[in-house]
Amino acid sequence: MRIGLYVSTLAATALDDTLAQFAAAEARGLHTAWTGQLFDADALTVLALAAQRTERIELGTWVLPAQPRHPVMLALQARTVQDASRGRLLLGIGASHAEVVEKRLGLSHVAPVQHLHEYLDVLRPLLHGERVEHRGEHYAVALQLPEPAPQPPAVFLAALGPAMLRLAGERADGVALWLAGSRFVEQHALPALHAGARAADRTLPRLAAGLPVAITRDDPKSRASAETFLARSAKLPAYRRVLEKSGLASAADAALIGDETRVAGTLERLAALGVTDFTAVLFPVEGDPEAPRRTLDFLSGIASRP
């Protein structure tokens, strides 16, 4: 199982600090490093710059909301970053949330699965250097991007609901889950992914699970720190449904908190289920300022295992 780190652009005071985290992740032997598209920096530009400070580590977006970016423009951006990174881009896209797309951006969030299906109809052929002749509900495109096309990046789809998971199984190179532990993976994600892959007569895509992690004491202060860190996620309906399906009472219960042996056991269970990529999201723990460093040391050790 590949071990990765989520690099938060919000946590850094300057762009150089963010880029240094990507370089540090590679130096520690991690396999992947991801960043999200928030309202502070352009994620793909950050990855293009991070590519200049790294050589081996895969660089991914977790994730880009599809609605604000026309698929042709995203294809151009992705091809540029793929070229700059010498083939290391993991292009994570998703439907985001109605609270973001409609309330903050004033765009439609109706029928997100259908929209992403059509989005992929345009995006994937362009990434593969193919001509697109598409006229659908959302897009009308007649275009082929200039040759030569770089090796296409792996397209990851953020998915939690059954229909989106099935779409990921049918069309994506990978799927990105957030706050989804082993129970959700086994009982909900994998059945839908298998159904989609069978329908398309293809192998399962890469399965990436992202969870908050802290190697620290498991006590009320640590749990409260996780709850504070996850407060926004806990308010979003999509994540609340994941927690309910996972049998978890709160978002903090999804976090991996404890000593190295305990957290390693959880990662081993995820790997045994078929999770191919684990993405750790570090969070500050009240009263334990060394928790992030300790957690990075742990992740580095796990990544170095054969």
Contacts in CASP RR format, 6 or more apart in sequence:
PFRMAT RR
TARGET T0000
AUTHOR 0000-0000-0000
METHOD contacts of the structure
MODEL  1
MRIGLYVSTLAATALDDTLAQFAAAEARGLHTAWTGQLFDADALTVLALA
AQRTERIELGTWVLPAQPRHPVMLALQARTVQDASRGRLLLGIGASHAEV
VEKRLGLSHVAPVQHLHEYLDVLRPLLHGERVEHRGEHYAVALQLPEPAP
QPPAVFLAALGPAMLRLAGERADGVALWLAGSRFVEQHALPALHAGARAA
DRTLPRLAAGLPVAITRDDPKSRASAETFLARSAKLPAYRRVLEKSGLAS
AADAALIGDETRVAGTLERLAALGVTDFTAVLFPVEGDPEAPRRTLDFLS
GIASRP
1 267 0 8 1.000
1 270 0 8 1.000
1 271 0 8 1.000
1 275 0 8 1.000
1 276 0 8 1.000
1 277 0 8 1.000
1 278 0 8 1.000
2 31 0 8 1.000
2 32 0 8 1.000
2 58 0 8 1.000
2 276 0 8 1.000
2 277 0 8 1.000
2 278 0 8 1.000
2 303 0 8 1.000
3 30 0 8 1.000
3 31 0 8 1.000
3 32 0 8 1.000
3 278 0 8 1.000
3 280 0 8 1.000
3 299 0 8 1.000
3 302 0 8 1.000
3 303 0 8 1.000
4 25 0 8 1.000
4 30 0 8 1.000
4 31 0 8 1.000
4 32 0 8 1.000
4 33 0 8 1.000
4 34 0 8 1.000
4 277 0 8 1.000
4 278 0 8 1.000
4 279 0 8 1.000
4 280 0 8 1.000
4 299 0 8 1.000
4 303 0 8 1.000
5 21 0 8 1.000
5 25 0 8 1.000
5 30 0 8 1.000
5 32 0 8 1.000
5 33 0 8 1.000
5 34 0 8 1.000
5 279 0 8 1.000
5 280 0 8 1.000
5 282 0 8 1.000
5 296 0 8 1.000
5 299 0 8 1.000
6 33 0 8 1.000
6 34 0 8 1.000
6 35 0 8 1.000
6 36 0 8 1.000
6 62 0 8 1.000
6 210 0 8 1.000
6 279 0 8 1.000
6 280 0 8 1.000
6 281 0 8 1.000
6 282 0 8 1.000
7 18 0 8 1.000
7 21 0 8 1.000
7 22 0 8 1.000
7 25 0 8 1.000
7 33 0 8 1.000
7 34 0 8 1.000
7 35 0 8 1.000
8 35 0 8 1.000
8 36 0 8 1.000
8 281 0 8 1.000
9 18 0 8 1.000
9 35 0 8 1.000
9 36 0 8 1.000
9 38 0 8 1.000
9 40 0 8 1.000
9 41 0 8 1.000
9 43 0 8 1.000
9 46 0 8 1.000
10 38 0 8 1.000
10 40 0 8 1.000
12 18 0 8 1.000
12 21 0 8 1.000
15 41 0 8 1.000
15 46 0 8 1.000
15 49 0 8 1.000
18 35 0 8 1.000
18 41 0 8 1.000
18 46 0 8 1.000
18 50 0 8 1.000
19 46 0 8 1.000
19 49 0 8 1.000
19 50 0 8 1.000
19 53 0 8 1.000
20 53 0 8 1.000
21 33 0 8 1.000
22 33 0 8 1.000
22 50 0 8 1.000
22 53 0 8 1.000
22 54 0 8 1.000
22 57 0 8 1.000
22 59 0 8 1.000
23 50 0 8 1.000
23 53 0 8 1.000
23 54 0 8 1.000
24 296 0 8 1.000
25 33 0 8 1.000
25 57 0 8 1.000
26 33 0 8 1.000
26 54 0 8 1.000
26 55 0 8 1.000
26 56 0 8 1.000
26 57 0 8 1.000
28 296 0 8 1.000
28 299 0 8 1.000
28 300 0 8 1.000
28 303 0 8 1.000
29 57 0 8 1.000
29 300 0 8 1.000
29 303 0 8 1.000
29 304 0 8 1.000
30 57 0 8 1.000
30 299 0 8 1.000
30 300 0 8 1.000
30 303 0 8 1.000
31 57 0 8 1.000
31 58 0 8 1.000
31 277 0 8 1.000
31 303 0 8 1.000
32 57 0 8 1.000
32 58 0 8 1.000
32 59 0 8 1.000
32 60 0 8 1.000
32 90 0 8 1.000
32 277 0 8 1.000
32 279 0 8 1.000
33 50 0 8 1.000
33 54 0 8 1.000
33 57 0 8 1.000
33 58 0 8 1.000
33 59 0 8 1.000
33 60 0 8 1.000
34 59 0 8 1.000
34 60 0 8 1.000
34 61 0 8 1.000
34 62 0 8 1.000
34 90 0 8 1.000
34 279 0 8 1.000
35 43 0 8 1.000
35 46 0 8 1.000
35 47 0 8 1.000
35 60 0 8 1.000
35 61 0 8 1.000
35 62 0 8 1.000
36 43 0 8 1.000
36 61 0 8 1.000
36 62 0 8 1.000
36 63 0 8 1.000
36 64 0 8 1.000
37 43 0 8 1.000
37 61 0 8 1.000
37 63 0 8 1.000
37 64 0 8 1.000
37 65 0 8 1.000
39 104 0 8 1.000
43 61 0 8 1.000
43 64 0 8 1.000
44 61 0 8 1.000
44 64 0 8 1.000
44 77 0 8 1.000
44 78 0 8 1.000
44 81 0 8 1.000
47 59 0 8 1.000
47 60 0 8 1.000
47 61 0 8 1.000
47 81 0 8 1.000
47 85 0 8 1.000
47 89 0 8 1.000
48 80 0 8 1.000
48 81 0 8 1.000
48 84 0 8 1.000
48 85 0 8 1.000
50 59 0 8 1.000
51 59 0 8 1.000
51 81 0 8 1.000
51 84 0 8 1.000
51 85 0 8 1.000
51 86 0 8 1.000
51 88 0 8 1.000
52 84 0 8 1.000
54 88 0 8 1.000
56 88 0 8 1.000
57 88 0 8 1.000
58 88 0 8 1.000
58 89 0 8 1.000
58 90 0 8 1.000
59 81 0 8 1.000
59 85 0 8 1.000
59 88 0 8 1.000
59 89 0 8 1.000
59 90 0 8 1.000
60 89 0 8 1.000
60 90 0 8 1.000
60 91 0 8 1.000
60 92 0 8 1.000
60 156 0 8 1.000
61 90 0 8 1.000
61 91 0 8 1.000
61 92 0 8 1.000
61 93 0 8 1.000
62 92 0 8 1.000
62 156 0 8 1.000
62 158 0 8 1.000
62 176 0 8 1.000
62 208 0 8 1.000
62 210 0 8 1.000
62 279 0 8 1.000
63 92 0 8 1.000
63 93 0 8 1.000
63 94 0 8 1.000
63 156 0 8 1.000
63 158 0 8 1.000
63 176 0 8 1.000
64 74 0 8 1.000
64 91 0 8 1.000
64 92 0 8 1.000
64 93 0 8 1.000
64 94 0 8 1.000
65 93 0 8 1.000
65 94 0 8 1.000
65 95 0 8 1.000
65 96 0 8 1.000
65 100 0 8 1.000
65 101 0 8 1.000
66 74 0 8 1.000
66 93 0 8 1.000
66 94 0 8 1.000
66 95 0 8 1.000
66 96 0 8 1.000
66 115 0 8 1.000
66 116 0 8 1.000
66 119 0 8 1.000
67 95 0 8 1.000
67 96 0 8 1.000
67 101 0 8 1.000
67 105 0 8 1.000
67 107 0 8 1.000
67 108 0 8 1.000
67 109 0 8 1.000
67 115 0 8 1.000
68 105 0 8 1.000
68 107 0 8 1.000
69 77 0 8 1.000
70 139 0 8 1.000
71 119 0 8 1.000
71 122 0 8 1.000
71 123 0 8 1.000
71 126 0 8 1.000
71 139 0 8 1.000
71 141 0 8 1.000
72 122 0 8 1.000
72 126 0 8 1.000
72 141 0 8 1.000
72 143 0 8 1.000
74 91 0 8 1.000
74 93 0 8 1.000
74 123 0 8 1.000
75 122 0 8 1.000
75 123 0 8 1.000
75 126 0 8 1.000
75 127 0 8 1.000
75 145 0 8 1.000
76 145 0 8 1.000
78 89 0 8 1.000
78 91 0 8 1.000
78 127 0 8 1.000
78 153 0 8 1.000
79 127 0 8 1.000
79 145 0 8 1.000
79 149 0 8 1.000
79 150 0 8 1.000
81 89 0 8 1.000
81 153 0 8 1.000
82 88 0 8 1.000
82 89 0 8 1.000
82 150 0 8 1.000
82 151 0 8 1.000
82 152 0 8 1.000
82 153 0 8 1.000
83 150 0 8 1.000
87 150 0 8 1.000
87 151 0 8 1.000
87 153 0 8 1.000
89 153 0 8 1.000
89 154 0 8 1.000
90 153 0 8 1.000
90 154 0 8 1.000
90 156 0 8 1.000
91 127 0 8 1.000
91 153 0 8 1.000
91 154 0 8 1.000
91 155 0 8 1.000
91 156 0 8 1.000
92 155 0 8 1.000
92 156 0 8 1.000
92 157 0 8 1.000
92 158 0 8 1.000
92 176 0 8 1.000
93 116 0 8 1.000
93 119 0 8 1.000
93 123 0 8 1.000
93 155 0 8 1.000
93 156 0 8 1.000
93 157 0 8 1.000
93 158 0 8 1.000
94 116 0 8 1.000
94 157 0 8 1.000
94 158 0 8 1.000
94 159 0 8 1.000
95 101 0 8 1.000
95 109 0 8 1.000
95 112 0 8 1.000
95 113 0 8 1.000
95 115 0 8 1.000
95 116 0 8 1.000
95 158 0 8 1.000
95 164 0 8 1.000
96 109 0 8 1.000
97 109 0 8 1.000
97 236 0 8 1.000
97 237 0 8 1.000
97 238 0 8 1.000
98 109 0 8 1.000
99 236 0 8 1.000
101 107 0 8 1.000
101 108 0 8 1.000
101 109 0 8 1.000
102 108 0 8 1.000
102 109 0 8 1.000
112 164 0 8 1.000
113 163 0 8 1.000
113 164 0 8 1.000
113 167 0 8 1.000
114 137 0 8 1.000
115 138 0 8 1.000
116 157 0 8 1.000
116 164 0 8 1.000
116 167 0 8 1.000
117 167 0 8 1.000
117 171 0 8 1.000
118 134 0 8 1.000
118 136 0 8 1.000
118 137 0 8 1.000
118 138 0 8 1.000
118 139 0 8 1.000
119 138 0 8 1.000
119 139 0 8 1.000
120 155 0 8 1.000
120 157 0 8 1.000
120 167 0 8 1.000
120 171 0 8 1.000
120 172 0 8 1.000
121 132 0 8 1.000
121 134 0 8 1.000
122 132 0 8 1.000
122 134 0 8 1.000
122 139 0 8 1.000
122 141 0 8 1.000
123 155 0 8 1.000
124 152 0 8 1.000
124 155 0 8 1.000
124 171 0 8 1.000
125 131 0 8 1.000
125 132 0 8 1.000
126 132 0 8 1.000
126 143 0 8 1.000
126 144 0 8 1.000
126 145 0 8 1.000
127 149 0 8 1.000
127 152 0 8 1.000
127 153 0 8 1.000
127 155 0 8 1.000
128 149 0 8 1.000
128 152 0 8 1.000
129 144 0 8 1.000
129 145 0 8 1.000
129 147 0 8 1.000
129 149 0 8 1.000
129 152 0 8 1.000
130 144 0 8 1.000
131 143 0 8 1.000
131 144 0 8 1.000
132 141 0 8 1.000
132 142 0 8 1.000
132 143 0 8 1.000
132 144 0 8 1.000
133 141 0 8 1.000
133 142 0 8 1.000
134 140 0 8 1.000
134 141 0 8 1.000
134 142 0 8 1.000
135 141 0 8 1.000
154 173 0 8 1.000
154 174 0 8 1.000
154 206 0 8 1.000
155 172 0 8 1.000
155 173 0 8 1.000
155 174 0 8 1.000
156 172 0 8 1.000
156 173 0 8 1.000
156 174 0 8 1.000
156 175 0 8 1.000
156 176 0 8 1.000
156 205 0 8 1.000
156 206 0 8 1.000
156 208 0 8 1.000
157 164 0 8 1.000
157 167 0 8 1.000
157 168 0 8 1.000
157 171 0 8 1.000
157 172 0 8 1.000
157 174 0 8 1.000
157 175 0 8 1.000
157 176 0 8 1.000
158 164 0 8 1.000
158 175 0 8 1.000
158 176 0 8 1.000
158 178 0 8 1.000
159 165 0 8 1.000
159 167 0 8 1.000
159 168 0 8 1.000
159 172 0 8 1.000
159 175 0 8 1.000
159 176 0 8 1.000
159 177 0 8 1.000
159 189 0 8 1.000
160 177 0 8 1.000
160 178 0 8 1.000
160 180 0 8 1.000
160 238 0 8 1.000
160 239 0 8 1.000
160 241 0 8 1.000
160 242 0 8 1.000
161 188 0 8 1.000
161 192 0 8 1.000
161 238 0 8 1.000
161 241 0 8 1.000
162 188 0 8 1.000
162 192 0 8 1.000
163 192 0 8 1.000
165 175 0 8 1.000
165 188 0 8 1.000
165 189 0 8 1.000
165 192 0 8 1.000
165 193 0 8 1.000
166 192 0 8 1.000
166 193 0 8 1.000
166 195 0 8 1.000
166 196 0 8 1.000
166 199 0 8 1.000
167 196 0 8 1.000
168 174 0 8 1.000
168 175 0 8 1.000
168 193 0 8 1.000
168 196 0 8 1.000
168 205 0 8 1.000
169 175 0 8 1.000
169 192 0 8 1.000
169 193 0 8 1.000
169 194 0 8 1.000
169 195 0 8 1.000
169 196 0 8 1.000
169 197 0 8 1.000
169 200 0 8 1.000
169 202 0 8 1.000
169 204 0 8 1.000
169 205 0 8 1.000
170 196 0 8 1.000
170 197 0 8 1.000
170 199 0 8 1.000
170 200 0 8 1.000
170 202 0 8 1.000
171 200 0 8 1.000
172 205 0 8 1.000
173 205 0 8 1.000
173 206 0 8 1.000
174 205 0 8 1.000
174 206 0 8 1.000
174 207 0 8 1.000
174 208 0 8 1.000
175 189 0 8 1.000
175 193 0 8 1.000
175 205 0 8 1.000
175 206 0 8 1.000
175 207 0 8 1.000
175 208 0 8 1.000
176 208 0 8 1.000
176 210 0 8 1.000
176 279 0 8 1.000
177 184 0 8 1.000
177 185 0 8 1.000
177 189 0 8 1.000
177 207 0 8 1.000
177 208 0 8 1.000
177 209 0 8 1.000
177 210 0 8 1.000
178 210 0 8 1.000
178 211 0 8 1.000
178 233 0 8 1.000
178 239 0 8 1.000
178 242 0 8 1.000
179 210 0 8 1.000
179 211 0 8 1.000
179 230 0 8 1.000
179 233 0 8 1.000
179 239 0 8 1.000
179 242 0 8 1.000
179 243 0 8 1.000
179 246 0 8 1.000
179 251 0 8 1.000
179 254 0 8 1.000
180 188 0 8 1.000
180 189 0 8 1.000
180 209 0 8 1.000
180 210 0 8 1.000
180 211 0 8 1.000
180 242 0 8 1.000
180 246 0 8 1.000
180 254 0 8 1.000
181 209 0 8 1.000
181 211 0 8 1.000
181 246 0 8 1.000
181 254 0 8 1.000
181 270 0 8 1.000
182 266 0 8 1.000
182 269 0 8 1.000
182 270 0 8 1.000
182 273 0 8 1.000
183 245 0 8 1.000
183 246 0 8 1.000
183 247 0 8 1.000
184 242 0 8 1.000
184 245 0 8 1.000
184 246 0 8 1.000
185 207 0 8 1.000
185 209 0 8 1.000
185 270 0 8 1.000
185 273 0 8 1.000
185 274 0 8 1.000
185 275 0 8 1.000
186 273 0 8 1.000
187 245 0 8 1.000
188 245 0 8 1.000
189 207 0 8 1.000
190 207 0 8 1.000
190 273 0 8 1.000
190 274 0 8 1.000
193 204 0 8 1.000
193 205 0 8 1.000
193 207 0 8 1.000
194 204 0 8 1.000
197 203 0 8 1.000
197 204 0 8 1.000
197 205 0 8 1.000
206 276 0 8 1.000
206 277 0 8 1.000
207 274 0 8 1.000
207 275 0 8 1.000
207 276 0 8 1.000
207 277 0 8 1.000
208 275 0 8 1.000
208 276 0 8 1.000
208 277 0 8 1.000
208 278 0 8 1.000
208 279 0 8 1.000
209 270 0 8 1.000
209 275 0 8 1.000
209 277 0 8 1.000
209 278 0 8 1.000
209 279 0 8 1.000
210 278 0 8 1.000
210 279 0 8 1.000
210 280 0 8 1.000
210 281 0 8 1.000
211 254 0 8 1.000
211 255 0 8 1.000
211 256 0 8 1.000
211 278 0 8 1.000
211 279 0 8 1.000
211 280 0 8 1.000
211 281 0 8 1.000
212 226 0 8 1.000
212 229 0 8 1.000
212 230 0 8 1.000
212 254 0 8 1.000
212 255 0 8 1.000
212 256 0 8 1.000
212 280 0 8 1.000
212 281 0 8 1.000
212 282 0 8 1.000
212 283 0 8 1.000
213 255 0 8 1.000
213 256 0 8 1.000
213 257 0 8 1.000
213 263 0 8 1.000
213 280 0 8 1.000
213 281 0 8 1.000
213 282 0 8 1.000
213 295 0 8 1.000
213 299 0 8 1.000
214 222 0 8 1.000
214 225 0 8 1.000
214 226 0 8 1.000
214 255 0 8 1.000
214 256 0 8 1.000
214 257 0 8 1.000
214 258 0 8 1.000
214 282 0 8 1.000
214 283 0 8 1.000
214 285 0 8 1.000
214 288 0 8 1.000
214 291 0 8 1.000
214 292 0 8 1.000
214 295 0 8 1.000
215 258 0 8 1.000
215 259 0 8 1.000
215 260 0 8 1.000
215 263 0 8 1.000
215 291 0 8 1.000
215 294 0 8 1.000
215 295 0 8 1.000
215 297 0 8 1.000
215 298 0 8 1.000
216 222 0 8 1.000
216 257 0 8 1.000
216 258 0 8 1.000
216 285 0 8 1.000
216 288 0 8 1.000
216 291 0 8 1.000
216 294 0 8 1.000
216 295 0 8 1.000
217 258 0 8 1.000
217 288 0 8 1.000
218 257 0 8 1.000
218 258 0 8 1.000
218 262 0 8 1.000
221 285 0 8 1.000
221 286 0 8 1.000
221 287 0 8 1.000
222 257 0 8 1.000
222 258 0 8 1.000
222 285 0 8 1.000
222 286 0 8 1.000
222 288 0 8 1.000
223 252 0 8 1.000
223 255 0 8 1.000
223 257 0 8 1.000
224 252 0 8 1.000
224 286 0 8 1.000
225 283 0 8 1.000
225 284 0 8 1.000
225 285 0 8 1.000
225 286 0 8 1.000
226 251 0 8 1.000
226 252 0 8 1.000
226 255 0 8 1.000
226 257 0 8 1.000
226 283 0 8 1.000
227 234 0 8 1.000
227 250 0 8 1.000
227 251 0 8 1.000
227 252 0 8 1.000
229 283 0 8 1.000
229 284 0 8 1.000
230 251 0 8 1.000
230 252 0 8 1.000
230 254 0 8 1.000
230 255 0 8 1.000
230 283 0 8 1.000
231 251 0 8 1.000
233 239 0 8 1.000
233 251 0 8 1.000
234 240 0 8 1.000
234 243 0 8 1.000
234 250 0 8 1.000
234 251 0 8 1.000
239 251 0 8 1.000
243 249 0 8 1.000
243 250 0 8 1.000
243 251 0 8 1.000
243 253 0 8 1.000
243 254 0 8 1.000
246 254 0 8 1.000
248 254 0 8 1.000
255 283 0 8 1.000
256 262 0 8 1.000
256 263 0 8 1.000
256 266 0 8 1.000
256 267 0 8 1.000
257 263 0 8 1.000
260 298 0 8 1.000
263 298 0 8 1.000
264 298 0 8 1.000
264 302 0 8 1.000
267 278 0 8 1.000
267 302 0 8 1.000
270 278 0 8 1.000
271 278 0 8 1.000
280 295 0 8 1.000
280 299 0 8 1.000
282 291 0 8 1.000
282 292 0 8 1.000
282 295 0 8 1.000
282 296 0 8 1.000
284 291 0 8 1.000
284 292 0 8 1.000
285 291 0 8 1.000
END
